Amino acid sequence: MIYLDNAGTTKMFDECVEVHRIFSCQDFYNPSALSAQSMQVSKKISETEKFFLKKLGADVGNVLFTGCATESNNLAIKGSLRNGDWEYVFSEGEHPSVFNVAQKLAQDGHVVHFVPLNSKGEVDLQALEKVLNAKTRLISIMHVSNETGAINDLVAISKLKERLCPRAILHVDGVQGFMKIPFTLRKTGVDLYSFSAHKIHGPKGVAGLYVKNKSALKELYQGGGQQYGLRSGTENVSGIMQFRKAVELIDIDKNFTHTLELKHLLNDILAKCDGVKILDFEASPYIESVIFEGVKGETMLHALNEKGVIVGLGSACSSKKAGNRVLEKIGIAKDEIISSVRISFNAYQTSEEIEEAGKVICQVYRDIKERVS
Ligand code: PLP
């Protein structure tokens, strides 16, 4: 099987399995208890929090460990809500774990602005500038689009915030950027940054939320007061330690270069296949959308699956729903959206695998077109 749906999830590194064993069967103690063994585990979590801060390039702040980035995003947004005459700003390209929260805020009577995307899939900075004002409480804009791979300019967004609404909180959903796109929080004004383990070869069920200023965030539920009272509940120690292991194993720059080569390799093959159009947003090397003229994306997905290639249909969380909100917002025609699939790479794939996938994709497409014409 050649797996090209890595934006949906990734295969966990084998090395994480041993970490899971150690922190589940050996050092399994509750980090909140008072035994010397528990304190050792608690110390490991504190060290790991510092490890993540360093990886994010943050000089100040904390990292909360959550159950998934959906939780991190919900905590960031709902934990930033305040009573009063405030406004909340989101981009139209957000993942459902942000977009649907934003819609709920609007339904609940909050003033919510959705900022459009430009033709490259990035948030339109001029439109963003127009909606920011002294009443802006929260800006939530993703780092890298899970649909198109478009990369938002976090430095430019931070500068707009600083100039137009310095009191606002800037939240970034970094799930498709963290450990994939070389970047550092230090150069930005980001206050909250969400990231997830299973997108970078870590386990499912653990994620993080960087918090620059703890006092600006409110907890979503009450409990034992773990993690500064902001995320009560016994920490997923094994998950956190496996997440760390995955991050330790990743070389961002090397992976970026290799993945870009893989993307170019596949695109060179697909470019020779009549009727195939690549939506190249010159963005993250890890994600792209490909249109197969005259054939439904879903038909391609199933036919490819039978031939040993797995691709995606956009966000796994929304792929069972018709259409694609983000591609629509960028202005891609309806018939092209219906014919699109999302291809997403991981840095551990070989050129041979990608060449093979390219050949299979072209063959499958030609076969289907022959049948339908
Ligand atoms: N944000 C983005 C950009 C994503 O791609 C995803 C997963 O597809 C999520 C959030 C949700 O992540 P999780 O599966 O950890 O809840």
Residues whose N, C-alpha, C, O or C-beta is under 5 A from the ligand:
A	BS01	PLP	A7 G8 C68 A69 T70 H95 S97 V144 N146 D173 V175 Q176 S196 A207
